[in-house]
Amino acid sequence: MKTLEDVLAKPTLYDVVIVGGGPSGSACAYWLAEAGWSVCLIEKKHFPREKTCGDGLTPRSVFQLAEMGLEGIVATNGHKYNGLRAFGFGATLEMNWPEHPVFPNYGYTITRFNLDGLVAENAEKSGADVLNGVEALGLLDATPGRDGELVAAKGVVVKDKDTGATAEIRGRYVVAADGQNSRLGRDLGVTRNRNWPMGMALRGYYTSERHDEPWIDSHLDIRDTNGQVVPGYGWIFPLGDGRVNVGVGLLSTGGAWKGVNTTKLQEYFVAQTAEAWGLSEETCLGAPTGGRLPMGLSIGPRVGANTLTIGDATGMVNPFNGEGIAYGYESGRLAAAVLGEALLAEDPTALALYDERLDAAYGDYYKVARGFVRLISEPKILQACVGLGLRVPPLMRELLAIMANLMSNDAKGPAEVGYRAMSRLANAIPAQAWEMVFGDGAKA
Ligand SMILES: Cc1cc2nc3c(=O)[nH]c(=O)nc-3n(C[C@H](O)[C@H](O)[C@H](O)COP(=O)(O)OP(=O)(O)OC[C@H]3O[C@@H](n4cnc5c(N)ncnc54)[C@H](O)[C@@H]3O)c2cc1C
């Protein structure tokens, strides 16, 4: 990895400066560097670094990693699994990932400690300058954007966290990939639509003899010590290295998690699964840590005169399943393609294509997902859906394909037909009525 001194030694105007070396920033840097553009990727931590996550890669993530030439190394360092095992209201169902013309029918688990550095290193091998331990403090020469646009900037002001030195890094374009609490995003002028769902999750590691099971487990009915169902869901993801990742998540649809203590929720969930998985104080590897999951493209605007937001910084997490790694890679790649077009044509207005392509790829899907989340945040509806779904395996398998966004666009299977019907319904309902029922807007 380069040092800040190396980068400053040659006065450079980068084509693109990217802040944040997680999945979205590293993928964006990789695709830009592969296309021959000069890129500086700025990450405030030193890799390998911890990142609170369930550590689960679905087939969509595996596909993007394979596209970046990284599947082999992920396979060596991670744990391959076949699908999802769902539990709820007395029923259990094992579901293989569906067969798909593009995406593989398997996933991996791998800690973010081990994964994220690989992707950043890959960007560096392709020619990007990757800085570790360097924090972006703010925008350089910011100018306000037009109505509905991000602020524009000539680069970022950074601080080397080891030496304390500050410097300016200049770029034709600036990308915010600094995650769910995006400081750069706030400087760029983004806001989150607070009527749309938001996730909150907590995870911890345990040693377990069952660390190499071929399923990731999802529990849809967490119970308190009195056996009462409490709002939230739990997961156990085997890591294949002697450990399992154990976590809980909550969905907020208009403040629904007020009063729910996630630490208590994690305690209830661990108690519920302790015997089956050997979870105890002795096998616990440390206190759990948590984070937020901004979802459904809830953060905007996403484009300015020479600026873009990607990944969690623009709310890319899939509301159906809380998955954000694949959508970080995908939005980073999409942004890289548009930036390449703008650079080639020397036409910054081409950035508007990013908004259009994101809406085309995810707008309808995320709108349906946001409606679904609002419905199942009603405990009685959740219980009815899960209770019925897990007892009708074919139905649940189709739902899995929809929830993991693994449908084939032109296929005629039940998942595709069902989803297209939901999508048509979502778009047929007048915007005002949709807003009243789902607290949502017409446009994604
Ligand atoms: C508890 C939990 C469990 C989850 N489980 C899963 C899961 O199993 N599978 C899944 O697909 N998704 C999961 N997610 C979601 C997933 O973690 C995120 O969607 C994903 O990490 C988003 O990638 P990103 O690159 O946008 O942001 P991040 O991964 O957050 O990366 C942002 C990077 O920017 C850096 N940064 C921040 N500020 C600055 C700055 N000022 N200067 C320089 N660098 C900066 C940070 O250090 C970080 O490395 C989970 C999230 C949580 C909270």
The ligand as an SDF file (V2000), in Angstrom:
LIG
                    3D

 53 58  0  0  0  0  0  0  0  0999 V2000
  -24.4650   -6.1760   12.1050 C   0  0  0  0  0  0  0  0  0  0  0  0
  -24.4750   -6.1410   10.5880 C   0  0  0  0  0  0  0  0  0  0  0  0
  -24.5220   -7.3420    9.8830 C   0  0  0  0  0  0  0  0  0  0  0  0
  -24.4850   -7.3310    8.4720 C   0  0  0  0  0  0  0  0  0  0  0  0
  -24.4450   -8.5360    7.8320 N   0  0  0  0  0  0  0  0  0  0  0  0
  -24.3380   -8.5690    6.4890 C   0  0  0  0  0  0  0  0  0  0  0  0
  -24.1770   -9.8170    5.7990 C   0  0  0  0  0  0  0  0  0  0  0  0
  -24.0590  -10.8850    6.4220 O   0  0  0  0  0  0  0  0  0  0  0  0
  -24.0960   -9.7950    4.4370 N   0  0  0  0  0  0  0  0  0  0  0  0
  -24.1880   -8.6280    3.7270 C   0  0  0  0  0  0  0  0  0  0  0  0
  -24.1400   -8.6760    2.4900 O   0  0  0  0  0  0  0  0  0  0  0  0
  -24.2990   -7.4290    4.3590 N   0  0  0  0  0  0  0  0  0  0  0  0
  -24.3550   -7.3650    5.7120 C   0  0  0  0  0  0  0  0  0  0  0  0
  -24.4100   -6.1570    6.3550 N   0  0  0  0  0  0  0  0  0  0  0  0
  -24.3850   -4.9180    5.5460 C   0  0  0  0  0  0  0  0  0  0  0  0
  -22.9600   -4.6220    5.0480 C   0  0  0  0  0  0  0  0  0  0  0  0
  -22.0470   -4.7030    6.1210 O   0  0  0  0  0  0  0  0  0  0  0  0
  -22.8680   -3.2300    4.4190 C   0  0  0  0  0  0  0  0  0  0  0  0
  -23.9730   -3.0280    3.5720 O   0  0  0  0  0  0  0  0  0  0  0  0
  -21.5790   -3.0560    3.5970 C   0  0  0  0  0  0  0  0  0  0  0  0
  -20.4520   -3.1260    4.4340 O   0  0  0  0  0  0  0  0  0  0  0  0
  -21.5740   -1.7270    2.8300 C   0  0  0  0  0  0  0  0  0  0  0  0
  -20.3290   -1.5200    2.1880 O   0  0  0  0  0  0  0  0  0  0  0  0
  -19.7560   -0.0420    1.9710 P   0  0  0  0  0  0  0  0  0  0  0  0
  -18.4830   -0.1950    1.2370 O   0  0  0  0  0  0  0  0  0  0  0  0
  -20.8000    0.8250    1.4020 O   0  0  0  0  0  0  0  0  0  0  0  0
  -19.5020    0.5140    3.4480 O   0  0  0  0  0  0  0  0  0  0  0  0
  -18.5130   -0.0300    4.5850 P   0  0  0  0  0  0  0  0  0  0  0  0
  -18.3370   -1.4780    4.4830 O   0  0  0  0  0  0  0  0  0  0  0  0
  -19.0470    0.5200    5.8660 O   0  0  0  0  0  0  0  0  0  0  0  0
  -17.1220    0.6470    4.2560 O   0  0  0  0  0  0  0  0  0  0  0  0
  -16.9100    2.0190    4.4760 C   0  0  0  0  0  0  0  0  0  0  0  0
  -15.4290    2.2310    4.6860 C   0  0  0  0  0  0  0  0  0  0  0  0
  -15.1760    3.6350    4.7380 O   0  0  0  0  0  0  0  0  0  0  0  0
  -14.2010    3.8910    5.7300 C   0  0  0  0  0  0  0  0  0  0  0  0
  -14.3670    5.2890    6.1350 N   0  0  0  0  0  0  0  0  0  0  0  0
  -15.3960    5.8420    6.8050 C   0  0  0  0  0  0  0  0  0  0  0  0
  -15.2090    7.1580    6.9540 N   0  0  0  0  0  0  0  0  0  0  0  0
  -14.0400    7.4550    6.3490 C   0  0  0  0  0  0  0  0  0  0  0  0
  -13.2990    8.6610    6.1800 C   0  0  0  0  0  0  0  0  0  0  0  0
  -13.7510    9.8370    6.6340 N   0  0  0  0  0  0  0  0  0  0  0  0
  -12.1150    8.6150    5.5360 N   0  0  0  0  0  0  0  0  0  0  0  0
  -11.6470    7.4340    5.0390 C   0  0  0  0  0  0  0  0  0  0  0  0
  -12.3020    6.2530    5.1880 N   0  0  0  0  0  0  0  0  0  0  0  0
  -13.4940    6.2720    5.8240 C   0  0  0  0  0  0  0  0  0  0  0  0
  -14.5300    2.8820    6.8230 C   0  0  0  0  0  0  0  0  0  0  0  0
  -13.4200    2.6330    7.6700 O   0  0  0  0  0  0  0  0  0  0  0  0
  -14.9150    1.6430    6.0010 C   0  0  0  0  0  0  0  0  0  0  0  0
  -13.8180    0.8010    5.7340 O   0  0  0  0  0  0  0  0  0  0  0  0
  -24.4500   -6.1140    7.7650 C   0  0  0  0  0  0  0  0  0  0  0  0
  -24.4000   -4.8890    8.4720 C   0  0  0  0  0  0  0  0  0  0  0  0
  -24.4100   -4.9110    9.8630 C   0  0  0  0  0  0  0  0  0  0  0  0
  -24.3440   -3.5960   10.6090 C   0  0  0  0  0  0  0  0  0  0  0  0
  1  2  1  0
  2  3  1  0
  2 52  2  0
  3  4  2  0
  4  5  1  0
  4 50  1  0
  5  6  2  0
  6  7  1  0
  6 13  1  0
  7  8  2  0
  7  9  1  0
  9 10  1  0
 10 11  2  0
 10 12  1  0
 12 13  2  0
 13 14  1  0
 14 15  1  0
 14 50  1  0
 15 16  1  0
 16 17  1  0
 16 18  1  0
 18 19  1  0
 18 20  1  0
 20 21  1  0
 20 22  1  0
 22 23  1  0
 23 24  1  0
 24 25  2  0
 24 26  1  0
 24 27  1  0
 27 28  1  0
 28 29  2  0
 28 30  1  0
 28 31  1  0
 31 32  1  0
 32 33  1  0
 33 34  1  0
 33 48  1  0
 34 35  1  0
 35 36  1  0
 35 46  1  0
 36 37  1  0
 36 45  1  0
 37 38  2  0
 38 39  1  0
 39 40  1  0
 39 45  2  0
 40 41  1  0
 40 42  2  0
 42 43  1  0
 43 44  2  0
 44 45  1  0
 46 47  1  0
 46 48  1  0
 48 49  1  0
 50 51  2  0
 51 52  1  0
 52 53  1  0
M  END
$$$$
